[in-house]
Amino acid sequence: MEVFLYLFIHYAAPVLLLLYFLLHKFNSSIGLIVTTLLSISTVFFLYLWGQWAIVGSLYIKYVMIAVILFFIYLFVVKNRSITSSKGTMRLFLKIRVALTLLISVLVIFVCVKILTEVDSYELEAVDLEFPLKGSEFYVSSGGGSKLVNNHFKDYPNSQQYAIDINKLSGAKFISKKILSRNNEDHYVFSDTVYCPCKGVIEKIKEGVEDNRQSSMNVSNKDGTGNYISLKCDTTFVKMYHLKKGSILVSEGEKVRLGFPLALVGNSGFSQEPHLHIQASIYTEDSTSVGVPMRFNGKILSRNDTYKN
């Protein structure tokens, strides 16, 4: 059911809007305008929010721009076919237009929040080396807003600015099959995780099985999966969902920048193989607070790519 909903939101929603636009005969300019506004704002929201590399190829994201342009073209064509009417608008039509306008305004508001908050950070970023090498990588979750970052909360927490990283193929897919349940189909699975900063291994966790068939049937204590916590000066960097049996370091060990640490896995609360990385500091009251991470001068957000 979850897969169906995911595909419906990404693909069926814009298709249904297009079909409605193509088949519906508009009798008033106001009805055409508000429907166009809703259609364009919805598709633009999908462009910003959609995790296109997960449900297909990242290139599909740019198809949304073509869809928006097509809606504009249809608006012009439909507007020419509307004949002016001196009659008053029926009550039902007035209600439908009002509701459509209200929904459009809400969608536009969400789009504005994504654009203004995705790179909004209250704390100073920490500079790290990217933990994966040799390809192009995709950020499926990340940024300064809970609209685009699954880890973001309304209260300070250690995962506040965490990002989830997947690996892209040449065609911008993250796996050989769309929404594949097979770990080996995901290009990032078993990739080497490298040390992002010079420091000391504070803590590790091992022994959590990698999920199969997208199962997350694990206990709360194993929710992070196999992980490494690394102390770099006053910053704590943690990497979750590592592959079982792949951790190459031990607690208390000093590690240098770029040292191999483990392999990417799918352990803990994880629906597909990926690397979760977060950085945090302790405040004066001993609260662990997440801080943004900057890789080669860039803070990564949802749908960003990184190549090294």
C-alpha positions in Angstrom: 0.0 0.0 0.0 2.8 2.4 0.9 4.5 1.8 -2.5 1.2 2.4 -4.3 0.7 5.7 -2.5 4.3 6.8 -3.2 3.9 6.1 -6.9 0.5 7.7 -7.0 1.7 10.9 -5.5 4.7 11.2 -7.9 3.1 10.0 -11.1 -0.7 9.7 -11.0 -1.3 13.1 -9.5 0.2 15.2 -12.4 -1.3 12.8 -15.0 -4.8 13.1 -13.5 -4.4 16.9 -13.5 -3.4 16.9 -17.1 -6.3 14.6 -18.1 -8.7 16.9 -16.3 -7.3 19.9 -18.1 -7.4 18.2 -21.5 -10.9 16.8 -21.2 -12.7 19.4 -19.1 -14.6 22.2 -20.9 -14.3 25.4 -18.9 -17.2 27.8 -19.0 -15.7 30.7 -17.2 -12.3 32.4 -17.1 -12.2 32.4 -13.3 -12.6 28.6 -13.3 -9.8 28.2 -15.8 -7.5 30.5 -13.9 -7.9 28.8 -10.5 -7.6 25.3 -12.0 -4.4 26.4 -13.8 -3.1 27.9 -10.6 -3.7 24.7 -8.7 -2.2 22.5 -11.4 1.0 24.5 -11.8 1.5 24.9 -8.0 0.9 21.1 -7.5 3.4 20.1 -10.1 5.9 22.7 -8.9 5.5 21.2 -5.4 6.3 17.7 -6.7 9.3 19.2 -8.5 10.7 20.5 -5.2 9.5 17.7 -2.8 9.5 14.6 -4.9 12.2 12.0 -4.4 12.6 11.3 -8.1 15.7 9.2 -7.9 13.9 6.8 -5.6 10.7 6.4 -7.7 12.6 6.4 -11.0 15.3 8.6 -12.4 16.3 12.0 -11.1 15.9 13.2 -14.7 12.1 12.8 -14.2 12.3 15.8 -11.9 12.9 18.0 -15.0 9.9 16.5 -16.8 7.9 18.4 -14.2 9.1 21.6 -15.7 7.9 20.5 -19.1 4.5 19.6 -17.6 4.3 23.1 -16.1 5.0 24.7 -19.5 2.4 22.4 -21.1 -0.2 23.6 -18.5 0.6 27.2 -19.5 0.1 26.3 -23.1 -3.2 24.6 -22.4 -4.3 27.7 -20.4 -3.7 29.9 -23.4 -5.6 27.4 -25.7 -8.5 26.9 -23.3 -8.8 30.6 -22.7 -9.4 31.3 -26.4 -12.3 28.8 -26.4 -14.2 30.4 -23.5 -17.0 32.6 -24.7 -18.1 35.5 -22.5 -21.3 34.9 -20.6 -23.5 37.5 -18.9 -25.1 34.9 -16.7 -24.3 34.7 -13.0 -22.1 31.9 -11.8 -24.1 29.1 -10.1 -23.6 28.6 -6.4 -22.1 25.1 -6.8 -19.5 26.5 -9.2 -18.7 29.4 -6.9 -18.0 26.9 -4.1 -15.8 24.8 -6.3 -13.9 27.8 -7.5 -13.4 29.0 -3.9 -12.2 25.6 -2.7 -9.8 25.3 -5.7 -8.4 28.7 -5.0 -8.0 27.9 -1.3 -6.1 24.7 -2.0 -3.9 26.5 -4.6 -2.9 29.1 -2.0 -2.1 26.4 0.5 0.1 24.6 -2.0 1.9 27.8 -3.0 2.5 28.5 0.7 4.1 25.1 1.1 6.3 25.7 -2.0 7.4 29.1 -0.6 8.3 27.5 2.8 10.4 24.8 1.0 12.2 27.4 -1.0 12.9 29.7 1.9 13.5 27.2 4.7 15.4 24.4 2.9 18.8 26.3 3.3 17.8 28.1 6.5 20.2 27.1 9.3 20.3 28.5 12.8 23.7 27.0 13.7 27.1 27.3 12.2 28.0 24.4 9.8 30.9 22.0 10.4 33.2 21.2 7.5 33.5 17.5 6.7 34.9 15.3 4.0 32.2 13.5 2.0 32.0 9.9 3.5 31.6 8.1 0.1 33.8 8.1 -2.9 34.1 7.4 -6.6 30.6 8.3 -8.0 27.7 10.7 -8.0 25.5 10.6 -4.9 22.0 11.7 -4.2 20.5 13.2 -1.0 17.0 11.8 -0.5 16.4 13.7 2.8 18.1 16.7 4.1 17.8 20.5 4.7 16.6 23.0 7.2 12.9 22.2 7.0 10.8 19.2 8.0 9.1 19.5 4.6 12.2 18.1 3.0 14.1 16.6 5.9 12.6 13.6 7.7 14.9 14.1 10.6 14.0 17.8 11.2 11.9 18.5 14.3 10.4 21.7 15.9 12.7 21.2 18.9 16.6 20.8 19.0 17.8 17.3 18.6 21.0 15.5 17.5 19.5 14.6 14.1 18.3 18.0 13.2 20.4 18.4 10.0 21.1 14.8 9.2 21.1 13.7 5.6 20.4 10.4 3.8 22.7 9.5 1.0 22.1 7.2 -2.0 24.4 6.4 -5.0 23.3 7.3 -8.5 23.8 5.3 -11.7 24.7 7.1 -15.0 21.0 7.3 -15.7 20.3 8.9 -12.3 18.7 5.8 -10.7 19.5 4.7 -7.1 18.7 1.1 -7.9 18.4 -1.4 -10.8 14.7 -1.7 -10.2 12.3 1.1 -9.0 11.6 0.7 -5.3 13.4 -2.6 -5.3 13.3 -4.6 -2.1 16.5 -6.4 -2.9 19.5 -4.7 -1.1 21.9 -5.8 -3.9 19.9 -3.9 -6.4 20.8 -0.6 -4.8 24.0 0.9 -6.1 25.1 2.3 -2.7 24.8 -1.1 -0.9 28.2 -2.3 0.3 30.0 0.9 -0.7 32.9 1.8 1.6 32.2 4.5 4.2 35.3 6.7 4.7 36.2 8.8 7.8 34.8 12.3 7.3 37.1 13.9 9.8 40.2 13.2 12.0 39.1 12.0 15.4 38.5 9.1 17.8 35.9 6.4 17.6 33.6 7.1 20.5 31.1 4.2 20.1 30.1 1.5 17.7 27.2 -0.8 17.4 27.3 -4.2 15.6 25.2 -7.3 15.1 22.0 -5.8 13.7 20.7 -7.7 10.6 20.3 -5.9 7.3 16.7 -5.5 6.4 15.2 -7.7 3.6 12.3 -6.7 1.5 12.1 -3.2 3.0 11.2 -4.8 6.4 11.8 -2.5 9.4 10.8 -5.1 12.0 13.4 -4.2 14.5 13.3 -3.1 18.1 13.7 0.5 19.2 17.1 -0.1 20.6 18.3 -1.3 17.2 16.6 1.5 15.3 19.8 3.2 14.3 21.1 -0.2 13.0 24.8 -0.8 13.0 26.5 2.6 13.5 29.7 4.4 14.3 30.0 7.5 16.5 33.1 9.6 15.9 34.4 12.5 18.0 36.1 15.2 16.0 37.2 17.9 18.4 33.9 19.2 19.9 31.8 17.7 17.1 30.2 14.2 17.2 29.6 12.6 13.8 27.4 9.6 13.6 26.8 7.2 10.6 23.8 4.8 10.8 22.4 1.8 9.0 25.8 0.2 8.3 26.1 -3.3 6.9 26.3 -6.1 9.5 29.8 -7.4 10.0 31.4 -4.6 8.0 32.7 -2.2 10.8 36.5 -2.0 10.6 37.3 0.1 13.7 36.9 -0.3 17.4 36.0 2.0 20.3 38.8 4.3 21.4 40.7 4.0 18.1 42.2 7.1 16.6 41.3 7.5 12.9 42.6 9.8 10.2 40.7 11.6 7.5 39.7 9.2 4.7 40.3 6.0 6.7 37.8 3.2 5.7 35.3 2.7 8.5 32.6 0.3 7.3 30.2 -0.5 4.4 26.8 1.0 3.6 24.0 -1.3 4.7 20.3 -1.4 5.4 20.1 -2.1 9.1 17.8 -0.5 11.7 14.8 1.7 10.7 15.7 1.8 7.1 13.5 1.2 4.0 16.3 0.9 1.5 20.1 0.8 1.6 21.5 4.3 2.3 24.0 6.1 4.5 22.6 8.4 7.3 25.1 10.9 8.5 24.7 13.6 11.2 26.8 16.0 13.2 26.0 17.3 16.6 27.5 19.4 19.4 26.8 19.6 23.2 25.4 22.9 24.4 26.2 24.3 27.9 23.3 22.5 29.4 24.6 19.2 28.0 21.9 19.0 25.3 23.0 17.3 22.0 22.1 19.6 19.2 22.4 18.8 15.5 24.5 21.1 13.3 24.6 21.4 9.5 27.4 19.7 7.6 29.3 21.4 4.8 31.0 19.2 2.2 33.5 21.0 -0.1 31.9 24.3 0.7 28.3 23.1 0.2 25.5 22.2 2.6 23.4 19.4 1.0 19.6 19.3 0.9 16.9 17.1 -0.5 17.4 16.3 -4.2 20.9 17.7 -4.2 23.7 15.6 -5.8 27.3 15.4 -4.9 30.1 14.1 -7.2 33.6 13.2 -6.2 
